[in-house]
């Protein structure tokens, strides 16, 4: 397919554009009983970074392609739309209107209807969040929010690898700051830079985004990397950490977020990713002694106003480099950067879980593989029956049933 006309248009419009003559991308094949297709990086700017972050909702998909520090590009975010009964179409390419000093743009993305949040870094070591909104069939940057810089010094290694995680629902936005450092005194010496926090914003009636609250862990057990992974569903926020425990916050009618529960993984395990859908929360974890060979997912459900640990889903005893977790309705998905067979082929796969209608019993239902050898499958998003998994330079689409 020839996309040259689209790419020229994208290059000339800068921060955001809509494609009137958007083309469908990818060829549909059959894999493991699920229809799947792949979309490669649309241009050289995206290259291998395309697929580092993904979001999906309401027939629209967002794919991040963050640029590395010191390179000519700050990164980009690509928006795809799928009209009913049609293939996915490239709708827009988003870049910051003020890119000076910005890098890793698109490292994390969040989508809610016609609003997108994108995280980035700045050479000043500040964290930046950009908001885009769709109006008159065009995507436009509407806000640039500066998150606090880490209060503790970071090594160059960590400075290039930490970034805000983002969650967006309506007029509420949350940014996880896993190395915020403000509560450093709660952690042992050597771990102070990893004292995390979550910053919440709200959109005012005038359309401006303002800081609402800064949320912290309730104990040192949760403080380590607090905000490393976050998810939001309605007026509820789930915050993970790099320790054994995370937290659930609920927003009241006055717009105040309050801690309502602590969620913990089994003893001897460390948290990784979190996912939330209404009254179901999931946390992936690994054994702190055996590391990648002891992965699993803990399922929590809110019953009669209280959060209950209802199940632990143990994964097959193979090496698991998991990277992202998502739950929607009676489906959940966990990406594995390696293959799911244990053969070491590094083709990547997605563990697909299903549940009963009441969501009280879950099981491993399938393993979605990418036969093309794309590796790693780093991020996953769902808008049932659609599922997307990002890899190095491509995203892979599945239809689950």
C-alpha positions as CSV (number, residue, x, y, z in Angstrom):
1,X,0.0,0.0,0.0
2,X,1.2,3.5,-0.7
3,X,0.9,5.8,2.3
4,X,3.2,8.6,1.0
5,X,0.4,11.1,0.6
6,X,-0.8,10.6,4.2
7,X,2.7,10.8,5.5
8,X,3.5,14.1,3.7
9,X,0.2,15.6,5.1
10,X,1.1,14.4,8.6
11,X,4.6,15.9,8.4
12,X,3.4,19.3,7.3
13,X,0.6,19.7,9.9
14,X,2.8,19.3,13.0
15,X,1.1,18.7,16.3
16,X,-2.1,16.9,15.1
17,X,-4.0,16.3,12.0
18,X,-7.0,14.3,10.6
19,X,-6.6,12.2,7.5
20,X,-9.5,12.7,5.1
21,X,-8.3,9.9,2.8
22,X,-7.0,7.5,5.5
23,X,-6.1,4.1,4.4
24,X,-6.6,0.7,6.1
25,X,-3.5,-1.0,7.4
26,X,-2.7,-4.6,7.9
27,X,-3.7,-7.9,6.4
28,X,-6.1,-10.2,8.3
29,X,-4.9,-13.8,9.1
30,X,-6.0,-16.6,11.4
31,X,-4.0,-17.3,14.6
32,X,-5.0,-19.6,17.5
33,X,-8.7,-19.3,16.7
34,X,-8.7,-15.5,16.9
35,X,-8.7,-13.2,13.9
36,X,-5.6,-11.0,14.0
37,X,-3.9,-8.4,12.0
38,X,-0.7,-6.3,12.4
39,X,-0.1,-2.6,11.8
40,X,3.5,-1.7,11.2
41,X,5.1,1.7,12.1
42,X,3.5,4.2,9.7
43,X,6.7,6.2,9.2
44,X,10.4,6.3,10.0
45,X,9.8,8.5,13.0
46,X,7.9,5.7,14.7
47,X,10.4,2.9,13.7
48,X,11.1,0.5,16.5
49,X,9.4,2.6,19.2
50,X,5.9,2.2,17.6
51,X,3.8,0.1,20.0
52,X,5.6,1.1,23.3
53,X,2.2,2.2,24.6
54,X,-1.4,1.5,23.5
55,X,-4.9,2.4,24.5
56,X,-8.3,1.4,23.0
57,X,-11.8,2.6,23.5
58,X,-15.0,3.2,21.6
59,X,-13.7,2.1,18.1
60,X,-10.5,4.1,18.5
61,X,-7.0,3.1,19.2
62,X,-3.9,5.1,20.3
63,X,-0.4,3.9,19.8
64,X,2.7,5.6,21.2
65,X,6.1,5.8,19.6
66,X,8.3,7.7,22.0
67,X,11.6,9.3,20.9
68,X,14.7,8.7,22.8
69,X,16.7,11.5,24.6
70,X,19.3,13.1,22.3
71,X,17.6,12.1,19.1
72,X,16.0,14.4,16.5
73,X,12.4,13.5,17.4
74,X,10.6,13.9,20.7
75,X,8.3,11.0,19.7
76,X,4.7,10.8,18.3
77,X,1.3,9.2,19.0
78,X,-0.8,7.7,16.3
79,X,-4.6,7.6,16.4
80,X,-6.5,5.0,14.5
81,X,-10.3,4.7,14.1
82,X,-12.4,1.7,13.0
83,X,-15.8,2.6,11.5
84,X,-18.3,-0.2,12.1
85,X,-17.6,-3.1,9.8
86,X,-14.4,-1.5,8.4
87,X,-10.7,-2.0,8.9
88,X,-8.6,0.2,11.1
89,X,-7.8,3.6,9.6
90,X,-5.0,6.0,10.5
91,X,-6.8,9.1,11.7
92,X,-4.2,11.4,13.1
93,X,-0.6,11.8,14.2
94,X,0.0,13.8,17.4
95,X,3.2,15.5,18.4
96,X,3.7,18.3,21.0
97,X,3.3,21.8,19.6
98,X,6.2,22.9,21.7
99,X,8.7,20.0,21.4
100,X,11.9,21.8,22.5
101,X,13.6,19.7,25.2
102,X,10.9,17.1,25.1
103,X,11.7,13.4,24.7
104,X,9.9,10.1,25.3
105,X,6.7,11.7,24.1
106,X,4.2,8.8,23.9
107,X,5.8,6.5,26.5
108,X,2.4,6.2,28.2
109,X,-1.0,7.1,26.7
110,X,-4.6,7.1,28.0
111,X,-7.8,7.4,25.9
112,X,-11.3,8.4,26.9
113,X,-13.8,9.0,24.1
114,X,-12.4,12.0,22.2
115,X,-9.7,13.0,24.7
116,X,-6.1,11.6,24.9
117,X,-3.4,12.0,27.6
118,X,0.2,11.5,26.7
119,X,3.2,11.4,29.0
120,X,6.7,12.7,28.2
121,X,10.0,13.7,29.7
122,X,11.8,17.1,29.5
123,X,15.5,17.7,29.5
124,X,15.1,19.7,32.6
125,X,14.2,16.3,34.2
126,X,10.6,17.4,34.6
127,X,7.7,15.2,33.6
128,X,5.2,16.5,31.2
129,X,1.6,15.4,30.4
130,X,-0.1,16.6,27.2
131,X,-3.8,16.6,26.6
132,X,-5.4,16.4,23.1
133,X,-9.1,16.7,22.2
134,X,-11.0,16.0,19.0
135,X,-13.1,18.8,17.7
136,X,-14.5,19.4,14.2
137,X,-12.9,16.1,13.1
138,X,-9.4,17.3,14.1
139,X,-7.2,16.5,17.1
140,X,-5.7,19.5,18.8
141,X,-3.4,19.9,21.8
142,X,-5.4,21.6,24.5
143,X,-3.1,21.4,27.6
144,X,0.5,20.9,28.7
145,X,0.8,19.9,32.4
146,X,4.1,20.0,34.2
147,X,4.4,17.3,36.9
148,X,6.8,17.9,39.8
149,X,10.4,16.9,39.1
150,X,11.8,14.1,41.3
151,X,13.1,15.5,44.6
152,X,15.8,12.9,44.8
153,X,18.7,12.7,42.4
154,X,18.3,9.9,39.7
155,X,21.1,8.1,38.0
156,X,21.3,8.7,34.2
157,X,20.2,5.1,33.8
158,X,17.0,5.6,35.8
159,X,16.4,9.1,34.3
160,X,16.1,7.6,30.9
161,X,13.7,4.8,32.0
162,X,11.2,6.3,34.4
163,X,8.2,8.2,33.2
164,X,4.7,9.2,34.4
165,X,2.0,6.6,33.9
166,X,-1.4,8.1,33.0
167,X,-5.1,7.2,33.5
168,X,-8.0,9.3,32.2
169,X,-11.8,9.1,32.7
170,X,-13.9,12.1,31.7
171,X,-12.7,15.2,33.5
172,X,-10.4,13.3,35.8
173,X,-6.7,12.6,35.1
174,X,-4.2,10.8,37.2
175,X,-0.4,10.6,36.7
176,X,1.7,8.0,38.5
177,X,5.1,9.4,39.6
178,X,7.0,6.3,40.8
179,X,10.2,8.2,41.6
180,X,8.7,11.3,43.0
181,X,10.9,11.2,46.1
182,X,8.9,13.5,48.4
183,X,8.3,10.7,50.9
184,X,11.9,9.5,50.7
185,X,12.4,9.5,54.4
186,X,10.0,6.5,54.7
187,X,12.3,4.2,52.7
188,X,15.7,2.7,53.7
189,X,18.9,4.3,52.6
190,X,19.6,3.7,48.9
191,X,15.9,3.4,48.0
192,X,14.9,7.0,48.6
193,X,14.6,8.0,44.9
194,X,11.9,5.3,44.6
195,X,9.4,6.9,46.9
196,X,6.4,7.4,44.6
197,X,3.2,9.4,44.5
198,X,0.2,10.0,42.2
199,X,-0.9,13.4,41.1
200,X,-4.6,13.9,40.2
201,X,-6.0,16.7,38.0
202,X,-9.5,17.8,37.1
203,X,-10.8,19.7,34.1
204,X,-12.7,22.8,35.1
205,X,-15.8,24.1,33.4
206,X,-13.7,26.6,31.5
207,X,-11.7,23.8,30.0
208,X,-8.5,24.2,32.1
209,X,-6.8,21.4,33.9
210,X,-5.8,22.0,37.5
211,X,-4.0,20.0,40.1
212,X,-6.5,18.3,42.4
213,X,-4.5,16.2,44.9
214,X,-1.2,14.4,45.5
215,X,-1.8,10.9,46.7
216,X,0.8,9.0,48.7
217,X,1.1,5.4,50.0
218,X,-0.3,4.8,53.5
219,X,2.8,2.9,54.6
220,X,6.4,2.2,53.6
221,X,5.3,-1.2,52.2
222,X,3.5,0.6,49.5
223,X,5.7,3.6,49.1
224,X,8.4,1.9,47.0
225,X,7.6,2.9,43.4
226,X,4.1,3.9,44.3
227,X,2.4,4.9,41.0
228,X,4.6,2.6,38.9
229,X,1.3,1.3,37.5
230,X,-2.2,2.9,37.7
231,X,-5.6,2.4,36.3
232,X,-8.9,4.3,36.6
233,X,-12.5,3.1,36.3
234,X,-15.3,5.6,36.8
235,X,-14.5,7.4,40.1
236,X,-12.1,4.7,41.3
237,X,-8.3,4.7,41.1
238,X,-6.0,1.7,41.5
239,X,-2.4,2.4,42.3
240,X,0.3,-0.2,42.2
241,X,3.9,-0.2,43.6
242,X,7.1,-2.0,43.3
243,X,6.6,-3.5,46.7
244,X,4.0,-5.9,48.0
245,X,1.0,-3.6,48.3
246,X,-1.0,-1.1,46.4
247,X,-4.0,1.1,47.1
248,X,-7.6,1.8,46.0
249,X,-8.9,5.4,46.1
250,X,-12.4,6.5,45.5
251,X,-13.5,10.0,44.5
252,X,-16.5,11.4,46.4
253,X,-19.2,13.8,45.2
254,X,-17.0,16.8,46.3
255,X,-14.2,15.6,44.0
256,X,-11.9,14.4,46.8
257,X,-10.0,11.2,46.4
258,X,-9.9,9.1,49.6
259,X,-8.1,5.8,50.4
260,X,-10.6,3.1,50.6
261,X,-8.6,-0.1,50.5
262,X,-5.1,-1.7,50.4
263,X,-4.5,-4.6,48.1
264,X,-1.6,-6.9,48.7
265,X,0.0,-9.7,46.8
266,X,0.9,-13.0,48.5
267,X,3.9,-13.1,50.9
268,X,7.2,-13.4,49.2
269,X,6.0,-11.7,46.0
270,X,6.5,-8.3,44.4
271,X,3.9,-6.3,42.5
272,X,4.2,-5.4,38.8
273,X,1.2,-4.2,36.8
274,X,-2.4,-3.3,37.9
275,X,-5.7,-3.3,36.1
276,X,-9.2,-2.1,37.2
277,X,-12.7,-2.5,35.9
278,X,-15.4,-1.3,38.2
279,X,-15.5,-3.8,41.1
280,X,-12.7,-6.0,39.9
281,X,-9.0,-5.3,40.4
282,X,-6.1,-7.3,39.2
283,X,-2.4,-7.2,40.2
284,X,0.4,-9.2,38.4
285,X,3.4,-10.2,40.6
286,X,6.4,-12.4,40.7
287,X,8.2,-14.4,43.4
288,X,11.0,-12.2,44.8
289,X,13.3,-15.3,45.1
290,X,12.6,-17.0,41.8
291,X,11.9,-13.9,39.8
292,X,10.6,-14.5,36.3
293,X,9.8,-18.2,36.9
294,X,7.0,-17.6,39.4
295,X,4.6,-15.2,37.8
296,X,0.9,-14.9,38.6
297,X,-2.1,-12.6,38.9
298,X,-4.1,-11.8,42.0
299,X,-7.8,-11.0,41.6
300,X,-9.7,-8.8,44.0
301,X,-13.4,-8.1,43.9
302,X,-15.5,-5.6,45.8
303,X,-18.3,-7.4,47.6
304,X,-20.7,-5.6,49.9
305,X,-18.4,-2.5,50.1
306,X,-15.2,-4.4,50.9
307,X,-12.4,-5.6,48.6
308,X,-11.7,-9.3,48.8
309,X,-8.8,-11.3,47.5
310,X,-10.8,-14.0,45.7
311,X,-8.2,-15.8,43.5
312,X,-4.6,-16.2,42.5
313,X,-4.0,-17.2,38.9
314,X,-0.7,-19.0,38.7
315,X,1.0,-18.9,35.3
316,X,2.8,-21.9,33.8
317,X,6.2,-22.4,35.3
318,X,8.2,-20.9,32.4
319,X,10.2,-17.7,32.1
320,X,7.8,-14.8,32.1
321,X,8.8,-11.3,31.3
322,X,5.4,-9.8,31.7
323,X,4.8,-6.2,30.7
324,X,1.2,-5.1,31.0
325,X,-2.2,-6.1,32.4
326,X,-5.7,-5.2,31.3
327,X,-9.2,-6.3,32.5
328,X,-12.6,-5.5,30.9
329,X,-15.8,-7.3,31.6
330,X,-15.2,-11.1,31.7
331,X,-11.8,-10.8,30.0
332,X,-8.3,-10.1,31.2
333,X,-5.0,-10.0,29.3
334,X,-1.4,-10.2,30.4
335,X,1.5,-9.7,28.0
336,X,4.6,-11.8,28.1
337,X,7.7,-10.4,26.4
338,X,9.0,-13.9,25.8
339,X,7.0,-16.8,24.2
340,X,4.3,-18.6,26.2
341,X,5.6,-22.1,25.4
342,X,8.9,-21.8,27.3
343,X,10.8,-22.6,24.1
344,X,12.7,-19.3,24.2
345,X,11.8,-18.3,20.7
346,X,11.0,-14.7,21.9
347,X,8.0,-14.4,19.7
348,X,5.9,-12.8,22.4
349,X,2.4,-13.7,23.5
350,X,-0.6,-12.6,25.5
351,X,-2.2,-14.7,28.2
352,X,-6.0,-14.4,27.9
353,X,-8.1,-15.0,30.9
354,X,-11.9,-15.5,31.1
355,X,-14.4,-15.5,34.0
356,X,-17.9,-16.5,34.9
357,X,-20.6,-13.8,34.4
358,X,-20.3,-12.8,38.1
359,X,-16.5,-12.4,37.7
360,X,-15.9,-14.5,40.9
361,X,-14.0,-17.3,39.1
362,X,-11.3,-16.8,36.5
363,X,-9.2,-19.1,34.4
364,X,-6.5,-19.0,31.8
365,X,-8.4,-19.4,28.5
366,X,-5.9,-19.0,25.7
367,X,-2.5,-17.8,24.7
368,X,-2.4,-15.4,21.8
369,X,0.8,-15.7,19.8
370,X,2.3,-13.6,17.1
371,X,3.7,-15.9,14.5
372,X,5.7,-13.1,12.7
373,X,8.4,-13.3,15.4
374,X,7.7,-9.7,16.7
375,X,9.3,-9.3,20.1
376,X,8.7,-8.0,22.7
377,X,4.9,-7.7,23.2
378,X,5.1,-4.8,25.7
379,X,1.7,-3.3,26.1
380,X,-1.9,-4.4,25.8
381,X,-5.4,-2.8,25.7
382,X,-8.9,-4.1,25.1
383,X,-12.2,-2.8,23.8
384,X,-14.0,-6.1,23.7
385,X,-14.1,-7.9,21.3
386,X,-10.9,-6.1,20.1
387,X,-7.5,-6.6,21.8
388,X,-4.3,-4.9,20.8
389,X,-0.8,-5.8,21.8
390,X,2.2,-3.5,21.1
391,X,5.6,-4.8,20.1
392,X,8.8,-3.3,18.7
393,X,7.7,-1.4,15.6
394,X,4.2,-2.9,15.2
395,X,0.9,-3.5,17.0
396,X,-1.0,-6.8,16.7
397,X,-4.8,-6.9,16.8
398,X,-6.9,-9.8,17.9
399,X,-10.6,-10.3,18.0
400,X,-11.6,-12.4,21.0
401,X,-14.8,-14.3,21.7
